[in-house]
Amino acid sequence: MFLRLANQHREFVKDLVMSLQALATVLERRGYEAACYTCGDQMNSANFMVSLAPNHLIRFLVSDYGITWTELRDDRELMKLEGAEAIGQLQELADLLKVQLQSNANVLVG
């Protein structure tokens, strides 16, 4: 049972890392300063960062040791979340981006 759970966790982290890489790419294309760094090709950890505005930075770390969302403004930590709460905050960022993309598409079409 524990080996199965360990494998599931590794797959979960790998999926999360790939999603962070994709999110960074989309944000870069939208004009944000964004990056996702990984160590090697194992996809077992990542450091995702995006600057939403001047002096407003989001950092999302994922590894076998945990998951952390940190929001900084003017080099001061505003919020730090871990685990499921951190992933929930990341989903809010992705949803916000999705709404922006849809509204831009509607402007182009309409």
Secondary structure, 3 states (H helix, E strand, C coil): CHHHHHHHHHHHHHHHHHHHHHHHHHHHHCCCEEEEEECCCCCCCEEEEEEEECCEEEEEEEECCEEEEEEEECCEEEEEEEHHHHHHHHHHHHHHHHHHHHHHHHHHHC
